[in-house]
Amino acid sequence: MKYIEPFVRSLKKRFPDMPVEYVDERFTSVLAHRTMLEAGLKKKDRQNKALVDEISATIILQTYLESNRL
């Protein structure tokens, strides 16, 4: 959080009308690895950090969208 707070402050100064929400993303890597296993990806593919990050980001976005449905 020590790196995130200064970034959020500058973001809020630049875009004062934009709401900012914090998301605890620590568990998403575990969920991403589980998803990769269930999808049958090979071990080499599961070790691809960029792919893990991409799946984690997708999980975060999907969770956000589902929690903010009208």
Distance bins in CASP14 RR format, pairs under 12 A and 6 or more apart:
PFRMAT RR
TARGET T0000
AUTHOR 0000-0000-0000
RMODE 2
METHOD distances of the structure
MODEL  1
1 7 0 0 0 0 0 1 0 0 0 0 0
1 8 0 0 0 0 1 0 0 0 0 0 0
1 22 0 0 0 0 1 0 0 0 0 0 0
1 24 0 0 0 0 0 1 0 0 0 0 0
1 26 0 0 0 0 0 1 0 0 0 0 0
2 8 0 0 0 0 0 1 0 0 0 0 0
3 9 0 0 0 0 0 1 0 0 0 0 0
3 10 0 0 0 0 0 1 0 0 0 0 0
4 10 0 0 0 0 0 1 0 0 0 0 0
4 11 0 0 0 0 0 1 0 0 0 0 0
4 20 0 0 0 0 0 1 0 0 0 0 0
4 22 1 0 0 1 0 0 0 0 0 0 0
4 23 0 0 0 0 0 1 0 0 0 0 0
4 24 0 0 0 0 0 1 0 0 0 0 0
4 25 0 0 0 0 0 1 0 0 0 0 0
5 11 0 0 0 0 0 1 0 0 0 0 0
5 12 0 0 0 0 0 1 0 0 0 0 0
5 20 0 0 0 0 0 1 0 0 0 0 0
5 22 0 0 0 0 1 0 0 0 0 0 0
6 12 0 0 0 0 0 1 0 0 0 0 0
6 13 0 0 0 0 0 1 0 0 0 0 0
7 13 0 0 0 0 0 1 0 0 0 0 0
7 14 0 0 0 0 0 1 0 0 0 0 0
7 20 0 0 0 0 1 0 0 0 0 0 0
7 22 0 0 0 0 0 1 0 0 0 0 0
8 14 0 0 0 0 0 1 0 0 0 0 0
8 15 0 0 0 0 0 1 0 0 0 0 0
8 18 0 0 0 0 0 1 0 0 0 0 0
8 19 0 0 0 0 0 1 0 0 0 0 0
8 20 1 0 1 0 0 0 0 0 0 0 0
8 21 0 0 0 0 0 1 0 0 0 0 0
8 22 0 0 0 0 1 0 0 0 0 0 0
9 15 0 0 0 0 0 1 0 0 0 0 0
9 16 0 0 0 0 0 1 0 0 0 0 0
9 20 0 0 0 0 1 0 0 0 0 0 0
10 16 0 0 0 0 0 1 0 0 0 0 0
10 20 0 0 0 0 0 1 0 0 0 0 0
11 17 0 0 0 0 0 1 0 0 0 0 0
11 18 1 0 0 1 0 0 0 0 0 0 0
11 19 0 0 0 0 0 1 0 0 0 0 0
11 20 1 0 0 1 0 0 0 0 0 0 0
11 21 0 0 0 0 0 1 0 0 0 0 0
12 18 1 0 0 1 0 0 0 0 0 0 0
12 19 0 0 0 0 1 0 0 0 0 0 0
12 20 1 0 0 1 0 0 0 0 0 0 0
13 20 0 0 0 0 0 1 0 0 0 0 0
14 20 0 0 0 0 0 1 0 0 0 0 0
19 64 0 0 0 0 0 1 0 0 0 0 0
19 68 0 0 0 0 0 1 0 0 0 0 0
21 60 0 0 0 0 0 1 0 0 0 0 0
21 61 0 0 0 0 0 1 0 0 0 0 0
21 63 0 0 0 0 0 1 0 0 0 0 0
21 64 1 0 0 1 0 0 0 0 0 0 0
21 65 0 0 0 0 0 1 0 0 0 0 0
21 67 0 0 0 0 1 0 0 0 0 0 0
21 68 0 0 0 0 1 0 0 0 0 0 0
22 60 0 0 0 0 0 1 0 0 0 0 0
22 64 0 0 0 0 0 1 0 0 0 0 0
23 56 0 0 0 0 0 1 0 0 0 0 0
23 57 0 0 0 0 0 1 0 0 0 0 0
23 59 0 0 0 0 0 1 0 0 0 0 0
23 60 1 0 1 0 0 0 0 0 0 0 0
23 61 0 0 0 0 1 0 0 0 0 0 0
23 62 0 0 0 0 0 1 0 0 0 0 0
23 63 1 0 0 1 0 0 0 0 0 0 0
23 64 1 0 0 1 0 0 0 0 0 0 0
23 67 0 0 0 0 1 0 0 0 0 0 0
23 68 0 0 0 0 0 1 0 0 0 0 0
24 56 0 0 0 0 0 1 0 0 0 0 0
24 60 0 0 0 0 1 0 0 0 0 0 0
24 63 0 0 0 0 0 1 0 0 0 0 0
25 31 0 0 0 0 1 0 0 0 0 0 0
25 32 0 0 0 0 0 1 0 0 0 0 0
25 52 0 0 0 0 0 1 0 0 0 0 0
25 53 0 0 0 0 1 0 0 0 0 0 0
25 55 0 0 0 0 0 1 0 0 0 0 0
25 56 1 0 0 1 0 0 0 0 0 0 0
25 57 0 0 0 0 1 0 0 0 0 0 0
25 58 0 0 0 0 0 1 0 0 0 0 0
25 59 0 0 0 0 1 0 0 0 0 0 0
25 60 1 0 1 0 0 0 0 0 0 0 0
25 61 0 0 0 0 0 1 0 0 0 0 0
25 63 0 0 0 0 1 0 0 0 0 0 0
25 64 0 0 0 0 0 1 0 0 0 0 0
26 32 0 0 0 0 0 1 0 0 0 0 0
26 56 0 0 0 0 1 0 0 0 0 0 0
26 59 0 0 0 0 0 1 0 0 0 0 0
26 60 0 0 0 0 0 1 0 0 0 0 0
27 33 0 0 0 0 0 1 0 0 0 0 0
27 34 0 0 0 0 0 1 0 0 0 0 0
27 56 0 0 0 0 1 0 0 0 0 0 0
27 59 0 0 0 0 1 0 0 0 0 0 0
27 60 0 0 0 0 0 1 0 0 0 0 0
27 63 0 0 0 0 0 1 0 0 0 0 0
28 34 0 0 0 0 0 1 0 0 0 0 0
28 35 0 0 0 0 1 0 0 0 0 0 0
28 52 0 0 0 0 1 0 0 0 0 0 0
28 53 0 0 0 0 1 0 0 0 0 0 0
28 54 0 0 0 0 0 1 0 0 0 0 0
28 55 0 0 0 0 1 0 0 0 0 0 0
28 56 1 0 1 0 0 0 0 0 0 0 0
28 57 0 0 0 0 1 0 0 0 0 0 0
28 58 0 0 0 0 1 0 0 0 0 0 0
28 59 1 0 1 0 0 0 0 0 0 0 0
28 60 1 0 1 0 0 0 0 0 0 0 0
28 61 0 0 0 0 0 1 0 0 0 0 0
28 62 0 0 0 0 0 1 0 0 0 0 0
28 63 0 0 0 0 1 0 0 0 0 0 0
28 64 0 0 0 0 0 1 0 0 0 0 0
29 35 0 0 0 0 0 1 0 0 0 0 0
29 36 0 0 0 0 0 1 0 0 0 0 0
29 46 0 0 0 0 0 1 0 0 0 0 0
29 49 0 0 0 0 1 0 0 0 0 0 0
29 51 0 0 0 0 0 1 0 0 0 0 0
29 52 1 0 1 0 0 0 0 0 0 0 0
29 53 0 0 0 0 1 0 0 0 0 0 0
29 54 0 0 0 0 0 1 0 0 0 0 0
29 55 0 0 0 0 1 0 0 0 0 0 0
29 56 1 0 1 0 0 0 0 0 0 0 0
29 57 0 0 0 0 0 1 0 0 0 0 0
29 59 0 0 0 0 1 0 0 0 0 0 0
29 60 0 0 0 0 0 1 0 0 0 0 0
30 36 0 0 0 0 0 1 0 0 0 0 0
30 37 0 0 0 0 0 1 0 0 0 0 0
30 52 0 0 0 0 1 0 0 0 0 0 0
30 55 0 0 0 0 0 1 0 0 0 0 0
30 56 0 0 0 0 1 0 0 0 0 0 0
30 59 0 0 0 0 0 1 0 0 0 0 0
31 37 0 0 0 0 0 1 0 0 0 0 0
31 38 0 0 0 0 0 1 0 0 0 0 0
31 52 0 0 0 0 0 1 0 0 0 0 0
31 55 0 0 0 0 1 0 0 0 0 0 0
31 56 1 0 0 1 0 0 0 0 0 0 0
31 57 0 0 0 0 0 1 0 0 0 0 0
31 58 0 0 0 0 1 0 0 0 0 0 0
31 59 1 0 1 0 0 0 0 0 0 0 0
31 60 0 0 0 0 1 0 0 0 0 0 0
31 62 0 0 0 0 0 1 0 0 0 0 0
31 63 0 0 0 0 1 0 0 0 0 0 0
32 38 0 0 0 0 0 1 0 0 0 0 0
32 39 0 0 0 0 0 1 0 0 0 0 0
32 41 0 0 0 0 0 1 0 0 0 0 0
32 45 0 0 0 0 0 1 0 0 0 0 0
32 46 0 0 0 0 1 0 0 0 0 0 0
32 48 0 0 0 0 0 1 0 0 0 0 0
32 49 0 0 0 0 0 1 0 0 0 0 0
32 50 0 0 0 0 0 1 0 0 0 0 0
32 51 0 0 0 0 1 0 0 0 0 0 0
32 52 1 0 1 0 0 0 0 0 0 0 0
32 53 1 0 0 1 0 0 0 0 0 0 0
32 54 0 0 0 0 1 0 0 0 0 0 0
32 55 1 1 0 0 0 0 0 0 0 0 0
32 56 1 0 1 0 0 0 0 0 0 0 0
32 57 0 0 0 0 1 0 0 0 0 0 0
32 58 0 0 0 0 1 0 0 0 0 0 0
32 59 1 0 0 1 0 0 0 0 0 0 0
32 60 0 0 0 0 0 1 0 0 0 0 0
32 62 0 0 0 0 0 1 0 0 0 0 0
33 39 0 0 0 0 0 1 0 0 0 0 0
33 40 0 0 0 0 0 1 0 0 0 0 0
33 41 0 0 0 0 1 0 0 0 0 0 0
33 43 0 0 0 0 0 1 0 0 0 0 0
33 45 0 0 0 0 0 1 0 0 0 0 0
33 46 1 0 0 1 0 0 0 0 0 0 0
33 47 0 0 0 0 1 0 0 0 0 0 0
33 48 0 0 0 0 0 1 0 0 0 0 0
33 49 0 0 0 0 0 1 0 0 0 0 0
33 51 0 0 0 0 0 1 0 0 0 0 0
33 52 1 0 0 1 0 0 0 0 0 0 0
33 53 0 0 0 0 0 1 0 0 0 0 0
33 55 0 0 0 0 1 0 0 0 0 0 0
33 56 0 0 0 0 1 0 0 0 0 0 0
33 59 0 0 0 0 0 1 0 0 0 0 0
34 40 0 0 0 0 0 1 0 0 0 0 0
34 41 0 0 0 0 0 1 0 0 0 0 0
34 46 0 0 0 0 0 1 0 0 0 0 0
34 52 0 0 0 0 0 1 0 0 0 0 0
34 55 0 0 0 0 1 0 0 0 0 0 0
34 56 0 0 0 0 0 1 0 0 0 0 0
34 59 0 0 0 0 0 1 0 0 0 0 0
35 41 0 0 0 0 1 0 0 0 0 0 0
35 45 0 0 0 0 0 1 0 0 0 0 0
35 46 0 0 0 0 1 0 0 0 0 0 0
35 51 0 0 0 0 0 1 0 0 0 0 0
35 52 0 0 0 0 1 0 0 0 0 0 0
35 54 0 0 0 0 0 1 0 0 0 0 0
35 55 1 0 1 0 0 0 0 0 0 0 0
35 56 0 0 0 0 1 0 0 0 0 0 0
35 58 0 0 0 0 1 0 0 0 0 0 0
35 59 1 0 0 1 0 0 0 0 0 0 0
35 62 0 0 0 0 0 1 0 0 0 0 0
36 42 0 0 0 0 1 0 0 0 0 0 0
36 43 0 0 0 0 1 0 0 0 0 0 0
36 44 0 0 0 0 0 1 0 0 0 0 0
36 45 1 0 0 1 0 0 0 0 0 0 0
36 46 1 0 1 0 0 0 0 0 0 0 0
36 47 0 0 0 0 1 0 0 0 0 0 0
36 48 0 0 0 0 1 0 0 0 0 0 0
36 49 0 0 0 0 0 1 0 0 0 0 0
36 51 1 0 0 1 0 0 0 0 0 0 0
36 52 1 0 0 1 0 0 0 0 0 0 0
36 53 0 0 0 0 0 1 0 0 0 0 0
36 54 0 0 0 0 0 1 0 0 0 0 0
36 55 1 0 0 1 0 0 0 0 0 0 0
36 56 0 0 0 0 0 1 0 0 0 0 0
36 58 0 0 0 0 0 1 0 0 0 0 0
36 59 0 0 0 0 0 1 0 0 0 0 0
37 43 0 0 0 0 1 0 0 0 0 0 0
37 45 0 0 0 0 0 1 0 0 0 0 0
37 46 1 0 0 1 0 0 0 0 0 0 0
37 52 0 0 0 0 0 1 0 0 0 0 0
37 55 0 0 0 0 0 1 0 0 0 0 0
38 46 0 0 0 0 0 1 0 0 0 0 0
38 55 0 0 0 0 0 1 0 0 0 0 0
39 45 0 0 0 0 1 0 0 0 0 0 0
39 46 0 0 0 0 1 0 0 0 0 0 0
39 51 0 0 0 0 0 1 0 0 0 0 0
39 55 0 0 0 0 1 0 0 0 0 0 0
40 46 0 0 0 0 1 0 0 0 0 0 0
41 47 0 0 0 0 1 0 0 0 0 0 0
41 48 0 0 0 0 1 0 0 0 0 0 0
41 51 0 0 0 0 1 0 0 0 0 0 0
41 52 0 0 0 0 0 1 0 0 0 0 0
41 55 0 0 0 0 1 0 0 0 0 0 0
42 48 0 0 0 0 0 1 0 0 0 0 0
42 51 0 0 0 0 0 1 0 0 0 0 0
44 51 0 0 0 0 0 1 0 0 0 0 0
45 51 1 0 0 1 0 0 0 0 0 0 0
45 52 0 0 0 0 1 0 0 0 0 0 0
45 54 0 0 0 0 0 1 0 0 0 0 0
45 55 0 0 0 0 0 1 0 0 0 0 0
46 52 1 0 0 1 0 0 0 0 0 0 0
46 55 0 0 0 0 0 1 0 0 0 0 0
48 54 0 0 0 0 1 0 0 0 0 0 0
48 55 0 0 0 0 1 0 0 0 0 0 0
49 55 0 0 0 0 0 1 0 0 0 0 0
49 56 0 0 0 0 0 1 0 0 0 0 0
50 56 0 0 0 0 0 1 0 0 0 0 0
50 57 0 0 0 0 0 1 0 0 0 0 0
51 57 0 0 0 0 0 1 0 0 0 0 0
51 58 0 0 0 0 0 1 0 0 0 0 0
52 58 0 0 0 0 0 1 0 0 0 0 0
52 59 0 0 0 0 0 1 0 0 0 0 0
53 59 0 0 0 0 0 1 0 0 0 0 0
53 60 0 0 0 0 0 1 0 0 0 0 0
54 60 0 0 0 0 0 1 0 0 0 0 0
54 61 0 0 0 0 0 1 0 0 0 0 0
55 61 0 0 0 0 0 1 0 0 0 0 0
55 62 0 0 0 0 0 1 0 0 0 0 0
56 62 0 0 0 0 0 1 0 0 0 0 0
56 63 0 0 0 0 0 1 0 0 0 0 0
57 63 0 0 0 0 0 1 0 0 0 0 0
57 64 0 0 0 0 0 1 0 0 0 0 0
58 64 0 0 0 0 0 1 0 0 0 0 0
58 65 0 0 0 0 0 1 0 0 0 0 0
59 65 0 0 0 0 0 1 0 0 0 0 0
59 66 0 0 0 0 0 1 0 0 0 0 0
60 66 0 0 0 0 0 1 0 0 0 0 0
60 67 0 0 0 0 0 1 0 0 0 0 0
61 67 0 0 0 0 0 1 0 0 0 0 0
61 68 0 0 0 0 0 1 0 0 0 0 0
62 68 0 0 0 0 0 1 0 0 0 0 0
62 69 0 0 0 0 0 1 0 0 0 0 0
63 69 0 0 0 0 0 1 0 0 0 0 0
END
